[in-house]
C-alpha cells in the first residue's frame, strides 16, 4: 500500500511538459500545420482578461513581432500578437525578453496558442532556423497575407504580386488578339475557297 502511494505521488509530481511526449516536428512540418509563424520577442506574461474556466491556470504572452512568415490571425495590433498557454497541459511556455521563432494556431476556444511539440526555437545569433523558415515560406504554395504595411518583406511581396498581375493581363490580352486575328484569317480563306470559279474572263474566249 505504501509503494502504491509513493507511485501515485511520483506521477502527480511530474511536470506537465514532461508528460507531453512527441517526436518533435520539423520546421517544414510546423510551417505546414501552423496558422501563424513569426519571429518575435516575448514582452510579458499575464493572466487573460477573461477566464474561460475558473481555476484553470491560463496565461497569455504578448510578443513584439519582428517578422511574419505565415499569418491567419483575425486581428493585428501594431505588430504585436498575444498567445494563450496553460501550465496544466502541453502548451508552449515562453520567457519575457527572449527572442523566439514561434509556430502557433487558432483553437476552438478562439485563442492563438502554441504547443510544446511545435518546432519553436530560442533564437541565438548563429541560429539557422530563420533562414530555413524563409526558404520554406518562399517555396510554399501558401502566400503570407499583407499584414504589416511598414515591413520590407510586405513591400517586396506587394511589388512582386503587382508585377505578376500586370504581366498576366498583358499576356492574356495578347493571346486574345492573336486568337481573334487567326479566326478572321481562317474565315476569310474559307469564304474565298467557297466562291465559284468563273468560266472565263470578260473579253476572252471560252474553251
C-alpha positions as semicolon CSV with decimal commas, in nm:
position;residue;x (nm);y (nm);z (nm)
1;X;0,000;0,000;0,000
2;X;0,286;0,234;0,084
3;X;0,451;0,156;-0,251
4;X;0,130;0,239;-0,437
5;X;0,102;0,570;-0,252
6;X;0,462;0,662;-0,342
7;X;0,398;0,572;-0,707
8;X;0,089;0,793;-0,726
9;X;0,277;1,077;-0,557
10;X;0,563;1,043;-0,806
11;X;0,328;1,052;-1,104
12;X;0,147;1,357;-0,966
13;X;0,474;1,543;-0,925
14;X;0,583;1,501;-1,288
15;X;0,581;1,842;-1,465
16;X;0,323;1,890;-1,739
17;X;0,593;1,939;-2,003
18;X;0,747;1,602;-1,919
19;X;0,410;1,434;-1,978
20;X;0,396;1,572;-2,332
21;X;0,563;1,304;-2,539
22;X;0,635;1,385;-2,901
23;X;0,900;1,319;-3,162
24;X;0,934;1,688;-3,239
25;X;0,807;1,840;-3,563
26;X;1,045;1,971;-3,826
27;X;1,035;2,334;-3,936
28;X;0,873;2,226;-4,262
29;X;0,601;2,029;-4,080
30;X;0,550;2,310;-3,832
31;X;0,508;2,565;-4,111
32;X;0,253;2,350;-4,292
33;X;0,039;2,289;-3,984
34;X;0,060;2,634;-3,823
35;X;-0,177;2,925;-3,873
36;X;0,090;3,170;-3,762
37;X;0,469;3,163;-3,796
38;X;0,671;3,461;-3,680
39;X;0,988;3,588;-3,516
40;X;0,925;3,797;-3,208
41;X;1,037;3,887;-2,858
42;X;0,821;3,789;-2,561
43;X;0,732;4,105;-2,370
44;X;0,529;3,995;-2,070
45;X;0,325;3,709;-1,928
46;X;-0,006;3,779;-1,754
47;X;-0,348;3,627;-1,678
48;X;-0,605;3,690;-1,953
49;X;-0,884;3,943;-1,915
50;X;-1,144;3,665;-1,923
51;X;-1,101;3,326;-1,756
52;X;-1,266;3,058;-1,970
53;X;-1,266;2,800;-1,690
54;X;-1,249;2,903;-1,320
55;X;-0,931;2,777;-1,158
56;X;-0,763;2,696;-1,489
57;X;-0,413;2,843;-1,475
58;X;-0,424;3,011;-1,813
59;X;-0,165;3,273;-1,905
60;X;-0,106;3,499;-2,204
61;X;0,225;3,602;-2,359
62;X;0,246;3,917;-2,570
63;X;0,509;3,927;-2,845
64;X;0,665;4,219;-3,029
65;X;0,663;4,076;-3,382
66;X;0,976;4,130;-3,587
67;X;0,893;3,929;-3,898
68;X;0,592;3,724;-4,007
69;X;0,622;3,427;-4,243
70;X;0,265;3,298;-4,226
71;X;-0,044;3,456;-4,076
72;X;-0,408;3,362;-4,039
73;X;-0,474;3,586;-3,741
74;X;-0,808;3,760;-3,725
75;X;-0,659;4,073;-3,574
76;X;-0,327;4,251;-3,588
77;X;-0,244;4,511;-3,326
78;X;0,050;4,735;-3,421
79;X;0,293;4,449;-3,478
80;X;0,204;4,262;-3,159
81;X;0,035;3,929;-3,104
82;X;-0,081;3,751;-2,788
83;X;-0,063;3,375;-2,734
84;X;-0,251;3,188;-2,460
85;X;-0,099;2,895;-2,274
86;X;-0,176;2,683;-1,971
87;X;0,062;2,537;-1,716
88;X;-0,152;2,223;-1,694
89;X;-0,129;2,091;-2,049
90;X;0,108;2,072;-2,345
91;X;0,108;2,440;-2,442
92;X;0,443;2,602;-2,511
93;X;0,591;2,825;-2,242
94;X;0,789;3,143;-2,307
95;X;1,022;3,369;-2,110
96;X;0,997;3,751;-2,119
97;X;1,277;3,927;-2,302
98;X;1,366;3,621;-2,512
99;X;1,359;3,625;-2,893
100;X;1,173;3,328;-3,043
101;X;1,076;3,165;-3,368
102;X;0,712;3,072;-3,295
103;X;0,465;2,835;-3,462
104;X;0,105;2,884;-3,344
105;X;-0,253;2,809;-3,442
106;X;-0,613;2,901;-3,364
107;X;-0,803;2,668;-3,131
108;X;-1,171;2,606;-3,068
109;X;-1,164;2,847;-2,775
110;X;-1,078;3,130;-3,020
111;X;-0,727;3,177;-2,880
112;X;-0,393;3,173;-3,055
113;X;-0,178;2,904;-2,895
114;X;0,147;2,719;-2,946
115;X;0,231;2,365;-2,843
116;X;0,514;2,207;-2,652
117;X;0,582;1,983;-2,955
118;X;0,591;2,270;-3,207
119;X;0,937;2,349;-3,351
120;X;0,959;2,678;-3,158
121;X;1,315;2,791;-3,105
122;X;1,501;3,041;-2,893
123;X;1,697;3,240;-3,149
124;X;2,068;3,289;-3,099
125;X;2,290;3,498;-3,332
126;X;2,412;3,184;-3,511
127;X;2,070;3,015;-3,542
128;X;1,982;2,882;-3,888
129;X;1,612;2,835;-3,810
130;X;1,501;3,170;-3,954
131;X;1,683;3,105;-4,282
132;X;1,512;2,765;-4,306
133;X;1,169;2,919;-4,246
134;X;1,236;3,184;-4,511
135;X;1,322;2,908;-4,758
136;X;1,001;2,720;-4,673
137;X;0,789;3,036;-4,696
138;X;0,938;3,127;-5,035
139;X;0,866;2,782;-5,182
140;X;0,533;2,705;-5,013
141;X;0,204;2,734;-5,202
142;X;0,074;2,948;-4,915
143;X;0,129;3,320;-4,974
144;X;0,155;3,523;-4,649
145;X;-0,116;3,793;-4,645
146;X;-0,005;4,154;-4,623
147;X;-0,038;4,231;-4,253
148;X;0,227;4,491;-4,179
149;X;0,248;4,769;-4,445
150;X;0,568;4,905;-4,291
151;X;0,774;4,587;-4,324
152;X;1,025;4,549;-4,604
153;X;0,906;4,200;-4,687
154;X;0,548;4,321;-4,725
155;X;0,661;4,580;-4,978
156;X;0,857;4,320;-5,170
157;X;0,562;4,080;-5,179
158;X;0,325;4,357;-5,290
159;X;0,563;4,464;-5,568
160;X;0,609;4,107;-5,687
161;X;0,236;4,040;-5,691
162;X;0,170;4,366;-5,877
163;X;0,428;4,286;-6,146
164;X;0,300;3,931;-6,181
165;X;-0,058;4,058;-6,213
166;X;0,027;4,313;-6,483
167;X;0,230;4,057;-6,678
168;X;-0,059;3,809;-6,665
169;X;-0,309;4,064;-6,800
170;X;-0,076;4,167;-7,084
171;X;-0,022;3,803;-7,177
172;X;-0,396;3,731;-7,170
173;X;-0,475;4,035;-7,386
174;X;-0,210;3,943;-7,644
175;X;-0,340;3,586;-7,666
176;X;-0,696;3,710;-7,721
177;X;-0,588;3,946;-8,003
178;X;-0,386;3,675;-8,176
179;X;-0,673;3,428;-8,143
180;X;-0,925;3,670;-8,298
181;X;-0,686;3,753;-8,583
182;X;-0,634;3,383;-8,658
183;X;-1,010;3,318;-8,662
184;X;-1,069;3,610;-8,902
185;X;-0,792;3,485;-9,133
186;X;-0,936;3,133;-9,141
187;X;-1,288;3,266;-9,204
188;X;-1,161;3,482;-9,492
189;X;-0,979;3,192;-9,655
190;X;-1,281;2,966;-9,617
191;X;-1,507;3,229;-9,777
192;X;-1,272;3,265;-10,076
193;X;-1,250;2,889;-10,120
194;X;-1,629;2,855;-10,125
195;X;-1,676;3,110;-10,408
196;X;-1,742;2,954;-10,762
197;X;-1,462;2,988;-11,021
198;X;-1,576;3,190;-11,332
199;X;-1,577;3,002;-11,669
200;X;-1,380;3,276;-11,840
201;X;-1,269;3,630;-11,800
202;X;-1,465;3,919;-11,963
203;X;-1,349;3,980;-12,321
204;X;-1,181;3,639;-12,350
205;X;-1,274;3,319;-12,532
206;X;-1,404;3,016;-12,353
207;X;-1,254;2,683;-12,444
